[in-house]
Amino acid sequence: MHRRLNKWTWLGLAILFVSSGFFLASSMPKKEKETAIQRIVIDAGHGGKDPGNLGTGRYKVTEKTVALDVALQVGEYIEKAFPDVEVLYTRDSDNFLELHERTKFANTKEADLFISIHCDAFTKSTAIGCGSYVMGAAKTDANLRMAQRENRAMLLEDNQQDNYDGFDPNSPEGLIELSLRQNAHIHQSLKFAKYVQDQMRTRVGRIDRGVKQAPFWVISFTTMPSVLIELGFLTNPNEEDFLNSEQGRDYMASAIYRAFKEYKKSLEEIESTVGSIANTEESVDEEKPETGDEVANTGVVFKVQLLTSSAQVELKPENFEGLENVSEYRDNDMYKYLYGASTTYEGAKNLQKAARKKGYKGAFVVAFDNENNRIALEKAIKMAQAK
């Protein structure tokens, strides 16, 4: 005999049904929100037994203290504004960290951006201003001396010879060799560095020493866009006052944060323009380089930059992990090697994934016009869409 269910029984069944549905829905794996930048590493220079540059003596302020304070504030700003971005620190306290450990940490974590924060010093107390550096050959003696000074931190390490394969931070030959390292992320590094300088100049009122290149060890062995920021000169009394103040450090931290915000936005605008994301799951196996005629008809071609070298590399597949259709072009006395060709940004992203599968983790998309002139990626995407 069937019993008739009363309204309370029906209500209980409804609640059970709804809650079960909720449990199933909440148990389903959620797709992570993908962004142009998912993880960054912030590096506070020096630390522990290595104080870095020293102030004039009025406050006993040290580079390691200013760098750490600003680094932590930058990270805090980014974490609050972008909870989907993971912020990691090479050090978050006053401890000594070897140079090679800093770069190894960033590389192991597969960071999308590396920011190293420092303070400068000079023999003349009038030296003033903020500057940002990317890896490369120093164009002036002052930049070279600065790189030597920062690189000397490795001399405090117990196993310096083993950690750096005999590299001598005081050797001009060693610095030249360091400055010629392959750099797959120079353009992204320069972009972020420019944003930093713009913010320091326009929003904080700092003297702009510009974006420069120098053979800093800590940004020469990273596998992602990397910038070293010199906040100012501790040897200048007025700069020391600013760097030692809570307000000054906060202003500089917020400037670096706003630069990061601009940089992140610029990368995401490129992706959204073509309606795709950097980590697309499209297959790369069927992607084939397009013919010269197909490229010529669009007015723009996208390629994938594999590496930059001071020495010429023969264009043979075995020299490029088996990749075919590799081309070469010269830029500032350096050889740059490009893989494939596509008339669409989506196609180039597939080529990029293929290159990364072959081991070129730092491979990135570049664009050229019909006359083989390098052009901005944003401009190239718009040109391709207009066809």
N, C-alpha and C positions, 0 to 999 in steps of 0.2 A: 504494500500500500504506500503510495507516494504521499509524503507530507508536504503541505503547502508552506513555502518559505515566507516568513513575515518580513516586514519592511526593514527590521534591524539586521536580519540575516543578509538581505540583499545589499544593505549598506556596507556590511562587513566584507562581502565578496567584492563589491566595487572598490573598496579601499585596498583590498589585497591585490586586485587586478592592476590598479593604478600604481601602487607601490612596487609591484613586480616589474611593471613596465619601466618605472623610474630606475629600478635597480639594474635592469638590462641595459638601459640607455647609458647610465652612469658607468657601467662596467665596460662599455665599448671603448676600445682604444681611441684616444683623441689625437687627431693630426696636429702636430706642433705648428704654431704660427711661424712661418719662415720669413726672415727679414734679410736685408742685404748684409747686415752685420749681426752676427749671433754671439760673438765672444771677442772681448778685447783684453789685452794685458797692459797694465799700467806699471811702469818701472820707476821707483824712486831711487835716484842715483846714490851710490856710495852706501854708508851705513856701518854701524858697529865700530870696529877699529879703524875704519876708513872715513874720516870726517869730510873728505872732499875739500873744496875751497873754504877759506876762512874769511870772516868779516874783518873790520878795522880794529876790533878789540873792544869796542864800546859795549857790545851786548854779548860777546862770546858766541855770536850766531855762527852756525856751520851750514854748509851746503846740504849735508845729509838730513838735517832737521827741517829746513825749508822745503826740500824736495819731497820728503815723506808727508809733511802736512798738506802740501798742495796736491800731491798724488791721491791721498785719501779723500780730499774734498772733491776732486774731479770725479772719482769713482762714485761717491755718494750722490752727486748731482745726476750722473748718468743712470744709476740704479733707480732713482726716484722717477725720473722722466721716462725711462725705457726699461720697464721690468722684464721685457723679453730679451734684453741684452745681458749676457753674463759678464760680469766685471771681475777680473782676477788681478792680483797684485804679486809682483815678484817678492816684495817684502811689505809687511804691514806693521813693522816695529823696528826698533833701532838694532838691527842685526847685520852682520857682515855677510854679503852674498858675492860669490865670485862672478866675474863677468860672463864666463861661459855658461854658468848656471842660469843666468837671466835669459839668455837667448834660447837655451835648451828648454827652459820652462815654457816660453812662448810658442816654440815650435812643437813641442809635445802636446800642448793644449790646442794646437791648430787654430790659433787666434786669427781674427780677421784684421786686427790693427794692433800695433805695438807703439806705445807712447812712453818715452824715457824722459824723465824730468830732472833738470840740473840747474845749478847756478854758476855763473862765470866769475872770473877774477882776472886782473891785469896789473901790470907794474905801475901804470898811471891811474891815479884816482879819478880822473875825468872820464874814463871809459864808462859808457852808459848804454842801456837799451836791451831789448829782448830779441833773440834770434832763434830760428828753427833750422834744423839740419837734417839732410837726408844723406845716405851713403854716397860716396864718390870721391874723386880727387879734389883736394883742397886747392882753391884758386889763389889763395893768398898765404903768406907766411903766418899771419895771425891765426887763420883757421887751422893751419897745420899744427901750430903750437898748442892750440886748444885741444885738438884731437889727441896729441901726444900726452897732454896733461890728464885727460880723462882715461886714456888707455893705460896709464901707469898704475891704475888701481890693481891691475893684474900682478904687479910686482909684490903686492902684499900677500899673495897666495902662496901656500906651501909647495904646491906642485906646478908652479907657473910654466916651466919648460914642457912638462907633459901635457898640461891642459891646453896649450896653444901651439903645440908642435914646434917649439923653439922660436916662436914669434917674439921679436924684441920691439917693444913700444917706442924705444928711443932710436930705432934704426930707420933712416930715410928710405932705404930699399924695402924694408918690411911694410912701411906705410904705403909706398907706391904699389906693391903687390896687393895689399889689402884694398886699395881704391879701385883696382881693376876686377874685383870680384863680379860674377854675374849678378845682375839685378833685374828681376822680372817685374818689380813693382815700383819702379822709379816714378812713373806718372801718377799713380795713386798717392804715393808718398808726398810728392810735390804738391798735389792738390790739397791734401790735409794740412800740410805745412803752411800753405798760403792762407787757408782759412784761419789758422792759429794767428798768424801775423796780422791779418786784417782785423781780427777781434781785439788783439792786444793794442793795436794802434787806435782803432775807432771807438772802442767801448771802454778801454781802460786808460787810454792816453799815454801808452808806453812809447818810447822811442823805438822805431821799427828798424832793426838791423837786417831785415830781409830773410829770404830763404836761401840757404847756401848748401854746398856739398862739402863733406869732409870725411876722412877715413876713421870714423868712430867704430871701434870693434863691436860695441853692443848692438849697433843697427846694421852691421855688415853681414851678420850671420843669421839673421832672421829670415823666415820664409813667407813673410806677409808685409804689407805696407808698413813702414816704420819711420818714425820721426823722433829726433832728439831735440828737446826744447831747453834753451838756456834762458831762464826767467829774467836774469839781470846780473849786475856786477856787485858782489858783496864788498868789493874793494872801493866802491864809490859810496861815500857817506850818505848821500841822499837816497841812492838805491838801497843801501843797507837798511835805512829807516823804513822804506816801503816793504822790502822783503821780510823784515822782522815784525811788521805790523799784522795784526789779525785781519784788518780790512784789506791790506795789500794782497795777502795770500788768497783771501776769498775772491777778490776781483780777478786775480790771475786764474784761479781754478774755474771760475764761472766763464772766463774767456775761452779756456781750453774746452770746457763742456759745450759752449755754443758752437765752437769750431767743429766739434764732433757731431753735433746736431746737424749742421750744414752739410758736412761730409756724408753722413748717413742718408740724408734726404737726397743728395745728388745721385747717390748710387741707386736708390730706390726709384727715382724718377726714370732712370734708364730702363730699369726692369719693367716698370708699369707702362712705359711707352709702347712696348711690344706685347703687353699682356701676358708676361711670363715672369717667373722668378728664377733666381740663380740656381736653385737646386731642383730644377725640373726633372721629372722621372721619365722623360721621353727617351726612347731607344736611340743609341748612337751608332748602332751597327750598320744601319742602312744609309747613313750620311755619306755622300760622296762629294769630293771637291767639284765645283762647277767649272765649266769650260771658260776660256778667255772671252768668247763671244757673249756668253750669258752675262758675265761680269761687266763687259763694256756697255751693254745695253741699259744698265741700271744707273750708271754714273757713280757708283760707290761699290767698294768691295770690303767685306769683313774677313779678317784673318786672325789667326791665333799666334801670339808671340810666345815662343818656347823659352828662349834664353838670349842673353846678351854676353858677348865675349870680346876680349881685346885681341884674341887670335882668331884667324879665319878657320872655319871648320868646313871640310869637304862635304858637299851635298849628297851624301849617300845614306840610305835608310839605316844601315848599321850604326851610323854615327848619331842617330836620333831615335834610338829604341825601336827601330823597325818602321817608323813613320815615313810615308812617302809624300811627295808633293810638298817638300820643304823648300822655301826660298830664302834669300838673303838680301839685306839692304844695309847700307852704311849710315850711321848717324853719330855725329860728334866723335869721329875716329873710332867708333865701336861697331862691331858686326852684330846685327840682330837677325834672328832666325825665326821665320814665320811658317806656320803649318796651314795648308788648305786654303780655300777661298770660297766665300759664299755671298750671295746677293742679299741675304736676310740675316738679321741679328740672331733669330732663332736657330738658323742653320749653323752659324758660327759658335753658338753656345754648345751645340751638339759636338762640333769639332773640338771645342775646349774640353768637354768631358772625355772625349776619346784620348786627347793628349794627357790629361790627368791620369787616366787609367794606365797609361804607359809610363807613368812616374814623374811627369812634369806638373807637380802639384801647384806651382806658381803660375801656370799658363793663364793668359788673359787675352781678351778680345781687343783688337785694334782695327782701325778703319783707314782706308785710302780712297782718294778720288781717282778719276780716269787717268790722270797724269802721274799716278803713283806717289802723290803727296800725302803724308800723314795728316789726317783731320780728326777733329774732336769726335768722340763716339756719339755724343748726343746729337751733333749736327748730322752725322752719317745716318743715324736711325731715322731722323726726319726726312732726309733725302730719299732713303729707301722706301719709306712709306708713301712719299709723294708720287712714286712711279706707278 
